[in-house]
């Protein structure tokens, strides 16, 4: 067996435009068991202001700030957010303000996060996505996300039927709710139910010139898939998450590095004939398959050139950039060893002589 099998395919010394990883490439997973304070983790949102994740459980007892590896950083104690309100989703609005999705009431609820503080829900407040705001059945507003392109909120109805809403004027007394995607398009995309929604424009990885910045991610817990769609319902890409062997995934978000985060409720026992999924809630971190080149840029100066590369990486693993002029000559290291501290690693090679050749990244530690 090759001692270091994880080697990039050689890339020719030609400039390649930077772009975010396609959804179907997010197949490298790290799973973290969450503290018991994160009971029934159902919704998650990322704040660039604190570089933290914020998790809500559908029992509504706590609103929790987590590190990106699942450690509790702080929390708020919530009152009157019980099962009749049933908070299932969370959207970050900026400046420490969030909106919680109250499933049974099918309405949002504003909350300002203050570490260590307590908050009590005031009845009959918050913008209504569907109905009159009274308590309904448990298949209502399952997830929400802020849309910075239109200053609106996207929401999803779990099932019977599956729906996606867009709410404008959510801070006014007369918000306007539309349904821009026909429910049949979700069914045709393999989404018989939906658990959360994420607007890619929230992620800094998607530049203003990237058409995917307009797209929306929809999470289907029961169908074990994430579907990327345009705003009119055309399927762009799909990620099958059955490989995670976790049937209770209910929330998703991304950070500004393009890392995908999922949260999963705990289970009380294994289903008959099925393996136990673990009795605590989970944070699942998805990144593109390691050693996939995300971006490359070749800079020429006189008779020399350098390569600036970014690749999917695993924390703590070391890599080196190598070069060969013609694929028949030996590969030579043209960078120092790069030890990954995140899901992506970037480095620039030393100058090499020539106007053509091939670069690769090689993993130097298991």
C-alpha positions in Angstrom: 0.0 0.0 0.0 1.3 3.5 -0.9 2.5 5.1 2.3 0.9 8.4 1.3 -1.9 7.7 -1.1 -3.6 11.1 -0.7 -2.0 13.0 -3.6 -3.7 15.5 -5.7 -3.9 14.9 -9.4 -1.2 17.0 -11.1 -2.5 20.3 -12.3 -1.0 22.0 -15.3 0.6 25.4 -14.7 -2.4 27.4 -16.0 -4.5 29.9 -14.0 -7.8 28.6 -12.7 -10.5 30.9 -11.4 -11.4 30.6 -7.7 -14.7 29.0 -6.9 -16.5 27.4 -4.0 -16.6 23.6 -3.7 -19.7 21.9 -5.3 -22.2 20.6 -2.8 -21.7 16.9 -3.7 -18.0 17.2 -2.7 -18.8 17.6 1.0 -18.1 14.0 1.9 -15.5 14.4 4.7 -17.2 14.4 8.0 -16.2 15.0 11.6 -18.8 14.3 14.3 -18.8 15.9 17.8 -21.0 14.8 20.7 -22.7 17.9 22.3 -23.1 18.7 25.9 -26.5 17.7 27.5 -27.4 21.4 27.6 -27.9 21.0 23.8 -30.8 18.6 24.2 -32.9 18.1 21.1 -30.6 20.2 18.9 -32.8 21.2 16.0 -31.5 24.5 14.5 -28.1 26.1 14.0 -26.9 29.4 12.7 -23.4 30.9 12.2 -22.4 34.4 13.4 -19.3 36.0 11.7 -19.3 38.5 14.5 -18.3 35.9 17.1 -17.1 33.1 14.7 -19.5 30.8 16.7 -22.4 28.5 16.1 -25.7 29.1 17.8 -28.0 26.1 18.5 -31.6 25.8 19.6 -33.4 22.7 20.8 -37.0 22.0 20.1 -37.8 21.9 23.9 -36.7 25.5 24.1 -34.9 25.4 27.4 -31.6 26.9 26.3 -30.1 28.9 23.4 -26.4 27.9 23.2 -23.2 29.4 21.7 -20.8 26.7 20.4 -17.3 26.6 19.0 -17.0 25.1 15.6 -15.9 21.9 17.2 -18.9 21.7 19.5 -17.7 23.1 22.8 -20.1 25.2 24.8 -18.9 28.8 24.9 -22.0 30.4 26.5 -25.7 30.0 26.8 -29.0 31.8 27.5 -31.8 30.3 29.6 -35.2 30.6 27.8 -38.6 30.7 29.4 -42.0 30.1 27.8 -40.4 28.4 24.8 -41.9 25.0 25.6 -43.4 22.3 23.3 -46.4 24.5 22.4 -44.0 27.0 20.9 -41.7 24.3 19.7 -38.6 26.2 18.5 -37.1 24.3 15.6 -34.9 26.7 13.6 -32.7 29.8 14.0 -31.6 32.6 11.7 -28.8 35.1 12.4 -29.8 38.6 11.5 -26.6 40.4 12.6 -25.4 42.5 15.6 -26.2 39.7 18.0 -29.9 39.4 16.9 -31.5 36.2 15.9 -34.9 34.9 14.9 -36.2 31.6 16.2 -38.6 29.5 14.2 -41.6 28.5 16.3 -42.9 25.4 14.5 -46.4 25.0 15.9 -47.2 28.7 15.8 -45.6 29.1 12.4 -44.1 32.4 13.3 -40.7 33.8 14.1 -39.5 35.3 17.3 -36.8 37.9 17.7 -34.1 37.3 20.4 -31.0 39.3 21.2 -28.2 37.0 22.4 -26.7 38.0 25.7 -24.4 35.3 27.2 -25.6 34.1 30.6 -28.8 36.1 30.4 -32.4 34.8 30.5 -35.2 35.6 28.0 -39.0 35.0 28.4 -41.2 34.7 25.3 -44.0 37.3 25.1 -47.1 35.6 23.8 -48.6 36.6 20.4 -45.5 38.4 19.1 -43.3 37.9 16.1 -44.0 37.8 12.4 -46.3 35.0 11.1 -45.3 32.9 8.2 -48.5 31.0 7.8 -51.9 30.9 9.6 -53.0 33.1 12.5 -50.1 32.4 15.0 -52.2 30.0 17.1 -50.8 26.6 18.1 -51.2 24.1 15.2 -49.9 20.6 14.4 -46.3 19.6 14.6 -45.6 19.9 10.8 -45.2 23.7 10.6 -42.3 26.1 10.4 -39.3 23.8 10.6 -36.4 26.1 9.6 -35.5 29.7 8.7 -32.6 31.6 7.3 -31.8 35.3 6.6 -31.4 36.4 3.0 -28.9 39.3 2.8 -29.6 39.9 -1.0 -33.2 40.9 -0.4 -33.3 41.6 3.4 -35.9 38.8 3.8 -36.3 35.5 5.6 -36.7 32.1 4.0 -38.7 29.5 5.9 -39.7 25.9 5.2 -42.8 24.0 6.2 -41.9 20.4 7.2 -44.5 18.4 5.2 -48.1 17.9 4.2 -47.3 19.7 2.0 -43.6 20.8 1.9 -43.4 24.5 1.3 -40.8 27.3 1.1 -41.8 30.8 2.2 -40.0 34.2 1.7 -41.0 36.9 4.1 -40.2 40.6 3.4 -40.9 43.4 5.8 -40.4 41.0 8.8 -39.6 43.9 11.1 -42.9 45.6 10.3 -46.5 45.0 11.5 -47.4 43.9 8.0 -44.9 41.4 6.6 -45.5 40.0 3.2 -45.1 36.2 2.6 -44.7 34.6 -0.8 -44.0 31.1 -2.0 -41.5 31.3 -4.9 -41.0 27.6 -5.4 -43.8 25.2 -6.2 -44.1 22.3 -3.7 -44.0 19.8 -6.6 -40.4 20.9 -7.3 -39.3 19.8 -3.9 -41.1 16.4 -4.4 -39.4 16.0 -7.8 -36.1 16.8 -6.1 -36.6 13.9 -3.7 -37.6 16.0 -0.7 -40.8 14.5 0.9 -40.1 16.6 4.0 -37.9 19.5 4.9 -36.0 20.3 8.1 -34.0 23.5 7.4 -33.0 26.1 4.7 -29.7 28.0 4.1 -29.1 30.9 1.8 -25.6 30.7 0.2 -25.3 34.5 0.0 -24.6 34.5 3.8 -21.3 32.7 3.2 -18.3 34.9 2.2 -16.8 32.0 0.1 -19.4 32.8 -2.6 -18.2 36.0 -4.3 -20.5 38.5 -5.9 -19.6 37.2 -9.3 -20.4 33.6 -8.4 -23.9 32.6 -9.7 -24.2 30.1 -6.9 -24.4 32.9 -4.4 -28.1 33.2 -5.5 -28.8 29.6 -4.6 -30.6 28.0 -1.6 -29.9 24.8 0.3 -32.8 22.7 1.5 -32.3 19.9 4.1 -34.4 16.8 4.0 -34.0 14.9 7.2 -36.3 12.0 6.3 -34.8 11.7 2.8 -31.2 12.1 4.0 -30.2 14.7 1.5 -29.3 18.3 1.0 -30.5 19.9 -2.3 -29.2 23.1 -3.8 -31.7 25.0 -5.8 -32.1 28.2 -7.7 -34.6 30.7 -6.3 -37.2 29.3 -8.8 -36.7 25.7 -7.9 -34.2 24.3 -10.5 -32.0 21.7 -8.9 -28.3 22.6 -9.1 -26.7 19.8 -7.0 -27.5 17.2 -4.4 -25.6 15.8 -1.4 -26.6 12.4 -0.1 -26.0 12.4 3.6 -27.1 8.8 4.3 -23.4 8.0 4.8 -23.6 9.8 8.1 -25.9 7.1 9.4 -27.8 9.7 11.4 -31.5 9.9 10.9 -32.3 12.9 13.1 -30.4 15.7 11.3 -32.5 18.8 11.5 -30.4 22.0 11.1 -27.7 23.3 8.8 -25.5 26.4 8.3 -22.2 27.4 6.8 -19.4 29.6 8.1 -17.4 32.1 6.0 -14.9 29.4 5.0 -17.5 27.4 3.3 -17.6 24.7 5.9 -21.0 23.0 6.3 -22.4 22.4 9.8 -25.3 20.1 10.6 -27.0 19.4 14.0 -28.7 16.2 14.9 -31.1 15.5 17.8 -30.3 12.7 20.2 -32.4 9.5 20.2 -33.7 7.6 23.2 -33.0 4.2 21.7 -32.0 2.4 18.5 -34.8 1.6 16.1 -35.5 -2.1 15.7 -32.9 -3.6 13.5 -30.9 -0.4 13.3 -27.6 0.6 15.0 -27.7 3.1 17.8 -26.9 6.6 16.7 -25.8 7.7 20.2 -27.9 9.2 22.9 -26.6 12.8 22.7 -27.2 15.5 20.1 -24.4 15.8 17.6 -22.6 18.5 15.6 -21.5 17.2 12.2 -18.9 19.2 10.3 -18.7 18.6 6.5 -15.9 19.7 4.2 -14.9 18.7 0.7 -13.0 15.5 0.3 -9.4 16.1 1.5 -6.8 17.0 -1.1 -9.2 18.3 -3.6 -7.8 21.5 -5.1 -10.3 24.4 -4.6 -8.3 27.2 -6.3 -5.1 27.6 -8.1 -3.3 30.6 -9.5 -0.1 30.5 -11.5 2.0 33.7 -11.5 4.8 34.1 -14.0 7.7 36.6 -13.7 10.4 36.5 -16.4 11.6 32.9 -16.7 10.1 31.8 -13.4 6.6 31.0 -12.0 5.0 30.3 -8.7 1.7 28.4 -7.8 -0.7 29.6 -5.2 -2.9 26.7 -4.2 -5.9 26.1 -1.8 -7.0 22.6 -1.0 -9.4 20.7 1.2 -7.5 19.6 4.3 -7.8 17.8 7.7 -6.8 19.6 10.9 -3.4 18.5 12.1 -2.4 16.8 8.9 0.7 18.1 7.0 1.1 18.8 3.3 3.7 20.0 0.8 3.5 21.4 -2.7 5.6 19.5 -5.3 6.5 20.3 -8.9 7.7 18.5 -12.0 8.4 20.1 -15.4 7.2 17.2 -17.5 5.7 14.4 -15.4 8.6 12.2 -16.3 11.1 14.0 -14.1 11.0 13.4 -10.4 8.6 15.4 -8.3 10.4 18.0 -6.1 9.1 19.8 -3.0 8.7 23.5 -3.7 7.1 24.7 -0.5 7.7 24.2 3.2 5.5 21.7 5.1 2.0 23.1 5.7 0.2 21.8 8.8 -3.6 22.3 8.4 -5.4 24.3 11.1 -8.7 24.2 9.3 -10.8 22.6 6.6 -8.9 24.5 3.9 -5.1 25.2 3.5 -3.5 27.7 1.2 0.2 28.0 0.4 2.4 29.5 -2.4 5.3 27.5 -3.9 8.8 28.8 -4.2 9.7 30.1 -7.7 10.5 27.4 -10.3 12.3 28.0 -13.6 10.2 27.4 -16.7 7.0 28.5 -18.3 5.2 25.1 -18.1 5.0 22.2 -15.8 2.8 20.5 -13.2 2.1 21.1 -9.5 0.6 18.8 -6.9 -0.1 18.7 -3.1 1.2 15.6 -1.3 0.1 14.6 2.2 3.2 14.0 4.3 1.7 12.7 7.5 -1.0 10.0 7.8 
